[in-house]
Amino acid sequence: MTCTDPVVLNDWYPIENEFAVNESPLPLRLLGTDLLATRDTVRTADGRDLPVRHKYGFLWTSLGTPAGEIFDIAESLESDRRYVACGWITLQASAPRLVENFLDMAHFPFVHADILGTEAHAEVARYESEIRAEVDEVWATNCRFFQPQVTAGTAGALADITYRVPSPFLVMLYRVPPQAPSRLDVIALFITPIEPDLCRAQPVEWLVDAGSSDAQLLDFEQTIFLQDRVIVENQRPRLLDLNPKRERPTYADNSSTTYRRWLKQKGLTYGVINS
């Protein structure tokens, strides 16, 4: 289905890792539109040239006219960090469903048992979430949750987490790493919406971790994401319902409620039920 939602069309999307594109056109699909991409050009099947950006190790484009540039992740510029791009996974779900799942701490003890949570520590403590109008982003702060493995190879601890949604179909978190309590690890989930109920996504990390091997870091994140895939693909409806009267959220759903309200305020229609 071709997208007609201006909110979605006028945004930036990571469509491929930079190392995967070269001078030979690579077929891709974004928002129901077939694309051909090389390292420096992206065009639609009917020959329309699209804007191109290179950022965070990815090729980005937009089907519309973005009002600004791609959001910044300051930590990505720090040379001592471990950069881990974890690989694409295709999911039979809408992009907003995937964002909401990323924001949800309540599922940690049950979906990621003995990794990100345990049933003995299942309660989600109260935290704050808000729409930051000055940057047009959703943030959730003062999130704390006991995690048996905060990162690959570490013992259990109370994790301090901040969530950020810099654009409707992209989401990330900042987490205090056990090895460097004065700094923040960064984990982003880059999502490419293919159709309203189909997307592909890739976790991307900038970590303060000198002890873990690349294989350990990759295996840790891929294990978590594949566990999430089962849950997200079984959610119904596949589109995210923005009508607050059809569900009963609890305080644990604070960030999800704020995210849905933000999408509703924008008038977004792609990948959601907005009626």
KOLKELUM-998345 format. One record per residue (C-alpha): residue number from 1; y, z, x. Coordinates in pm, 1 decimal. Each point is the difference from the previous one (the first is absolute). Layout:
REM residues N
PT:NUM:Y:Z:X .
...
REM end
This chain:
REM residues 275
PT:1:0.0:0.0:0.0 .
PT:2:334.8:-104.6:147.0 .
PT:3:248.7:285.2:24.8 .
PT:4:325.8:-19.8:-196.7 .
PT:5:115.6:359.0:62.0 .
PT:6:327.8:-14.9:201.5 .
PT:7:-45.8:358.6:122.0 .
PT:8:-324.1:-98.9:167.4 .
PT:9:99.1:-349.8:107.0 .
PT:10:307.9:123.7:188.2 .
PT:11:-190.9:233.1:230.1 .
PT:12:-166.6:-30.9:340.8 .
PT:13:-378.6:0.6:43.6 .
PT:14:-225.4:15.9:307.4 .
PT:15:-233.6:-294.2:-46.8 .
PT:16:-196.0:-4.8:327.9 .
PT:17:-34.4:164.2:339.7 .
PT:18:202.9:-182.6:263.0 .
PT:19:-302.9:-62.5:221.9 .
PT:20:-174.2:-184.7:-285.1 .
PT:21:263.4:-272.8:-40.6 .
PT:22:71.9:-281.8:244.7 .
PT:23:105.9:-364.5:-15.1 .
PT:24:-275.5:-99.6:-243.1 .
PT:25:97.5:67.1:-364.2 .
PT:26:-191.4:296.0:-143.7 .
PT:27:-58.9:2.4:-378.3 .
PT:28:111.0:323.4:-167.7 .
PT:29:90.3:110.0:-350.9 .
PT:30:285.0:221.1:-115.8 .
PT:31:96.3:89.3:-358.5 .
PT:32:-208.6:-281.9:-144.4 .
PT:33:149.8:-258.7:235.7 .
PT:34:-194.6:-187.7:269.7 .
PT:35:163.4:2.3:342.7 .
PT:36:-49.8:-168.4:336.1 .
PT:37:108.1:216.1:292.1 .
PT:38:43.1:-56.7:370.5 .
PT:39:148.5:247.0:244.1 .
PT:40:355.8:-111.5:-73.8 .
PT:41:-14.1:-169.7:-340.6 .
PT:42:-121.5:86.4:-347.4 .
PT:43:15.4:-252.5:-280.3 .
PT:44:-139.8:-36.7:-346.7 .
PT:45:-257.9:-261.5:-91.4 .
PT:46:277.4:-219.5:-141.9 .
PT:47:189.8:9.2:330.2 .
PT:48:265.8:266.1:-62.3 .
PT:49:88.4:188.3:318.2 .
PT:50:5.6:378.0:-28.2 .
PT:51:179.7:257.2:216.2 .
PT:52:-197.4:137.4:293.8 .
PT:53:17.6:329.8:185.1 .
PT:54:-212.0:156.8:273.9 .
PT:55:-17.0:378.2:-20.4 .
PT:56:-254.1:276.4:65.2 .
PT:57:-252.8:-253.3:131.7 .
PT:58:0.8:-202.8:-323.2 .
PT:59:137.1:-325.5:-139.6 .
PT:60:220.1:70.5:-304.7 .
PT:61:139.8:-228.0:-266.5 .
PT:62:154.3:-3.6:-347.0 .
PT:63:-24.4:-239.8:-291.9 .
PT:64:356.6:81.0:-105.4 .
PT:65:324.9:107.4:160.2 .
PT:66:-20.2:357.3:130.2 .
PT:67:320.4:203.0:-22.8 .
PT:68:-63.9:158.5:338.9 .
PT:69:-232.1:10.5:297.2 .
PT:70:-343.0:162.3:34.4 .
PT:71:15.2:378.4:-1.8 .
PT:72:8.6:181.1:334.8 .
PT:73:-261.9:233.2:144.9 .
PT:74:180.3:171.1:288.1 .
PT:75:-321.5:138.1:150.3 .
PT:76:-134.3:-352.1:54.7 .
PT:77:249.2:-38.7:287.1 .
PT:78:-134.8:298.8:196.4 .
PT:79:-197.5:-136.7:293.8 .
PT:80:-243.5:291.4:38.0 .
PT:81:-152.7:-38.1:-345.5 .
PT:82:-343.8:-139.9:-78.3 .
PT:83:36.0:-307.7:-220.8 .
PT:84:-306.4:-57.7:-217.9 .
PT:85:-27.6:-291.8:-244.1 .
PT:86:-316.0:73.0:-197.3 .
PT:87:-87.2:-338.3:-153.0 .
PT:88:39.1:-157.7:-343.3 .
PT:89:-206.3:105.1:-300.6 .
PT:90:16.8:-191.6:-328.8 .
PT:91:0.0:207.8:-317.5 .
PT:92:-49.3:-88.9:-366.2 .
PT:93:299.8:208.5:-103.8 .
PT:94:373.6:-35.6:-40.5 .
PT:95:226.4:87.3:291.5 .
PT:96:168.2:284.8:-194.4 .
PT:97:-340.3:159.0:-63.4 .
PT:98:-56.6:6.2:373.5 .
PT:99:341.0:152.5:68.1 .
PT:100:-61.9:271.7:-258.5 .
PT:101:-339.3:83.1:149.6 .
PT:102:159.8:35.8:344.1 .
PT:103:247.3:252.1:-145.6 .
PT:104:-271.4:206.3:-169.7 .
PT:105:-102.5:313.8:191.2 .
PT:106:-215.8:134.1:-285.2 .
PT:107:-284.5:-241.0:77.4 .
PT:108:-34.5:107.1:366.5 .
PT:109:-270.4:267.1:-52.0 .
PT:110:-215.3:-221.3:-220.0 .
PT:111:35.6:-352.9:139.7 .
PT:112:50.1:97.6:366.0 .
PT:113:-211.1:315.8:5.0 .
PT:114:-9.3:181.0:337.0 .
PT:115:250.3:-247.0:145.0 .
PT:116:330.3:28.2:-189.6 .
PT:117:-98.4:285.6:-229.1 .
PT:118:-261.4:247.2:-122.1 .
PT:119:-75.8:129.1:-347.8 .
PT:120:67.9:352.9:128.9 .
PT:121:362.9:-104.2:60.8 .
PT:122:54.0:-241.3:-290.0 .
PT:123:330.5:126.2:-137.8 .
PT:124:307.7:-214.6:54.6 .
PT:125:292.9:228.9:78.9 .
PT:126:331.8:-79.7:-162.9 .
PT:127:214.5:-251.1:184.1 .
PT:128:314.4:-203.9:-64.2 .
PT:129:37.1:-369.5:-75.1 .
PT:130:312.6:-203.1:-60.4 .
PT:131:151.1:-345.1:-25.1 .
PT:132:249.3:-30.1:286.3 .
PT:133:257.7:-227.2:-155.6 .
PT:134:193.3:-55.5:322.9 .
PT:135:-298.3:-178.8:156.1 .
PT:136:-186.8:-90.0:-322.2 .
PT:137:-323.5:170.0:107.2 .
PT:138:-236.6:263.8:-135.6 .
PT:139:-64.8:306.3:217.7 .
PT:140:-233.3:298.2:-44.4 .
PT:141:70.6:295.5:228.2 .
PT:142:-138.6:345.3:81.2 .
PT:143:-355.6:-118.9:-64.9 .
PT:144:-262.1:230.9:149.7 .
PT:145:-373.4:-37.3:-29.3 .
PT:146:-297.7:143.2:191.0 .
PT:147:-188.1:-276.3:178.0 .
PT:148:-330.0:52.1:187.4 .
PT:149:95.5:-286.5:233.9 .
PT:150:373.4:-55.7:24.5 .
PT:151:-64.0:-284.5:242.9 .
PT:152:-302.1:-146.7:175.8 .
PT:153:-182.7:269.5:196.6 .
PT:154:220.7:296.1:-101.4 .
PT:155:-95.0:323.7:-172.4 .
PT:156:117.2:100.2:-346.8 .
PT:157:360.0:102.8:-60.5 .
PT:158:271.5:11.2:-262.7 .
PT:159:157.6:-344.8:18.7 .
PT:160:376.2:-45.0:-49.4 .
PT:161:58.1:-337.9:-163.5 .
PT:162:297.6:-202.4:-121.0 .
PT:163:-51.9:-311.9:-210.5 .
PT:164:232.8:-299.8:-10.9 .
PT:165:-3.3:-308.9:-223.3 .
PT:166:251.5:-240.8:159.2 .
PT:167:-70.9:-286.5:-239.9 .
PT:168:-208.0:-30.5:-318.7 .
PT:169:-321.2:-121.1:162.9 .
PT:170:18.0:177.3:339.5 .
PT:171:-63.1:367.8:69.6 .
PT:172:-17.4:229.2:301.1 .
PT:173:-26.6:359.6:109.4 .
PT:174:131.4:217.1:280.6 .
PT:175:-226.9:278.9:121.4 .
PT:176:49.2:273.5:258.0 .
PT:177:-269.0:-63.9:265.7 .
PT:178:-191.4:300.7:138.9 .
PT:179:59.8:-124.9:355.8 .
PT:180:380.0:-22.1:-35.2 .
PT:181:143.9:228.1:-271.8 .
PT:182:356.9:-111.2:75.0 .
PT:183:-77.0:-365.0:-81.8 .
PT:184:-143.4:-201.5:-288.7 .
PT:185:-294.9:-236.2:-25.6 .
PT:186:67.5:-301.4:-220.3 .
PT:187:-258.3:-172.8:-219.5 .
PT:188:106.8:-297.2:-211.0 .
PT:189:-200.5:-197.0:-253.4 .
PT:190:109.4:-363.9:11.0 .
PT:191:-92.1:-173.5:-327.0 .
PT:192:2.0:-371.1:-80.2 .
PT:193:-11.0:-58.9:-378.3 .
PT:194:-209.5:-311.1:-62.6 .
PT:195:-18.4:11.0:-379.9 .
PT:196:112.0:266.9:-249.9 .
PT:197:-341.3:169.7:27.8 .
PT:198:-103.3:-110.8:349.8 .
PT:199:141.1:96.5:337.6 .
PT:200:-92.1:49.4:360.2 .
PT:201:119.4:285.8:213.2 .
PT:202:-7.5:133.9:353.0 .
PT:203:71.8:349.6:135.2 .
PT:204:230.1:-7.9:303.4 .
PT:205:57.7:305.3:217.5 .
PT:206:241.7:121.2:265.9 .
PT:207:-162.3:315.8:132.6 .
PT:208:69.3:271.6:254.0 .
PT:209:-359.6:23.2:121.7 .
PT:210:-95.2:-27.7:364.1 .
PT:211:-355.2:131.2:-40.5 .
PT:212:-173.2:-226.1:-252.7 .
PT:213:-143.9:-337.6:88.4 .
PT:214:110.2:-314.7:-181.5 .
PT:215:-343.2:-15.3:-163.6 .
PT:216:31.2:357.3:-127.6 .
PT:217:343.2:-61.8:-149.1 .
PT:218:-109.5:-323.0:-165.4 .
PT:219:-324.0:144.5:-136.2 .
PT:220:178.5:305.3:-140.7 .
PT:221:254.6:-201.2:-197.4 .
PT:222:-242.9:-267.9:-116.0 .
PT:223:-239.5:266.5:-129.8 .
PT:224:277.8:150.9:-211.5 .
PT:225:121.2:-336.0:-130.0 .
PT:226:-348.0:-119.0:-99.2 .
PT:227:-50.7:324.6:-192.0 .
PT:228:328.4:-63.6:-180.8 .
PT:229:-101.2:-355.5:-79.6 .
PT:230:-286.6:116.7:-222.2 .
PT:231:232.0:222.3:-203.3 .
PT:232:289.2:-245.8:-33.4 .
PT:233:-220.6:-291.9:-104.7 .
PT:234:-155.0:209.7:-277.4 .
PT:235:330.1:109.6:-153.8 .
PT:236:79.7:-142.2:-341.5 .
PT:237:220.6:-167.7:-88.3 .
PT:238:32.8:-178.9:333.2 .
PT:239:373.1:-31.8:-58.6 .
PT:240:206.0:318.3:33.6 .
PT:241:118.5:127.6:-337.8 .
PT:242:367.0:101.8:13.0 .
PT:243:9.7:150.4:-349.6 .
PT:244:17.0:380.5:51.6 .
PT:245:-120.5:64.5:-355.5 .
PT:246:-347.0:-141.0:66.4 .
PT:247:-95.6:251.7:272.9 .
PT:248:49.7:371.6:57.7 .
PT:249:106.0:61.5:359.4 .
PT:250:-19.6:340.6:169.6 .
PT:251:222.2:134.9:278.2 .
PT:252:-249.0:-148.9:247.8 .
PT:253:107.2:-343.1:-129.6 .
PT:254:364.8:59.6:87.9 .
PT:255:29.1:-286.6:246.8 .
PT:256:-189.1:-239.6:-228.1 .
PT:257:226.5:86.0:-291.6 .
PT:258:308.5:-61.7:212.6 .
PT:259:-143.7:-328.2:132.3 .
PT:260:-73.5:-124.2:-351.6 .
PT:261:346.7:97.7:-119.0 .
PT:262:152.1:-189.0:294.8 .
PT:263:-196.6:-315.5:-85.2 .
PT:264:101.0:34.7:-363.2 .
PT:265:367.7:32.7:93.1 .
PT:266:-23.8:-314.1:210.8 .
PT:267:-142.2:-193.9:-293.2 .
PT:268:-304.9:-99.8:205.3 .
PT:269:-266.4:-184.7:-199.7 .
PT:270:-247.2:-142.5:255.8 .
PT:271:-318.6:203.9:41.8 .
PT:272:101.1:254.5:-264.7 .
PT:273:-2.6:60.6:-374.5 .
PT:274:367.6:38.4:-77.4 .
PT:275:22.2:42.3:-376.3 .
REM end
